[in-house]
Amino acid sequence: MSVQSLYQKATRAYLLTQHVSASHSCIKAINLLNTSESPNHSSLRRMIHVLFVNIATSLAESKDLSTTFRILGLQGKTKDDLMNAVWSKVLEGYAGQVGNVDGSVIAVCLLMSLRLGTARIGQQIAEEWLANVPDTLIAELDMAGPMTESAILSSEDEESPISAYYEVLELYSVSILTTLQDYTSAREFIKYNPYISDQQKKTFDQRIEQKENEKFEEKRRKQEEERKAQESAAAAKAAEEEKKQRQETMKQKQEPREVKPKSPLPTSPTPSHTKDIPNGNPVEVSKGAAASTSKKMVTMSNQWIEKVKQMSIDSTSMAYILFVLSIVGLLGSQRARLRAAFQLAASKVWATLQMGTKVTYV
């Protein structure tokens, strides 16, 4: 197939959004065109490369990058790689001469860089091309003089180098540089360009200022949204902390308080009833045993008194014995140990009295 046939086939497929088929036909046309030495293909070369850049842009926007690289037969991983690879393919079609690239092709490359978010590469392409504009185009610009907006609109012809040049100027100053937020360079470029009329310069300045204001408003709105988001997050955090604190307080109120056991009041020790055992250590006895012992004591006391009455004891001894018995009787109900002690003493006194009685009888 001829270059023209391949171009038409690629154009039809592109219009039908069959980008894969369009890319295959377009790449074949470019390869075939690069091997042709016919000078009559300049217009066709321009149209084919414009179509190629548009197809590459559509593929990048509709498919993932790896698929786009594979379909176009290019190497790379990122959008910057894709932009550089497409630009290299374009230069290849113009024998590597930047100044020979048609202005329309440069314009679509700048549009592709804007749509892919690679404006920095678009800036490099535009500046490289503007620095290598061919002398023939410079001569045409000098003859045309500073162009007004109406003159530019009236001369809009796809094959007009002057029209393509102004399109590149507009994209570079109003779109590329403003996207990079380099407003000073954009204004300086317009101010010192001799091929733009004062009226057109004013129009460009207004558009640059509008872009700057839009960017400033966007930044201000973004900062406001971030501030509101931070305030909202802080409020939500404070509310969450307050909620946790409230739940903790309610939990503490619902939990039963630990009641500390009261210290037992000091109580008087329960009298213990003891009795002596041979080794001299007192042994506690039960209350029944203590009551029985008390009764025995009363009985023994009565027996002692009766026996003392029968004995011939002087009044002093008698008084001593009664005194001891009275003390034992009084303390017996209060102190078991004292009672036991006095009981022991009374037994000894009784033994002494018996000895005295025996002596008296003798």
Summary of the structure (lengths in Angstrom):
residues: 362
radius of gyration: 61.5
end to end distance: 172.7
largest distance: 180.1
contacts: 974
relative contact order: 0.04
helix: 76%
strand: 3%
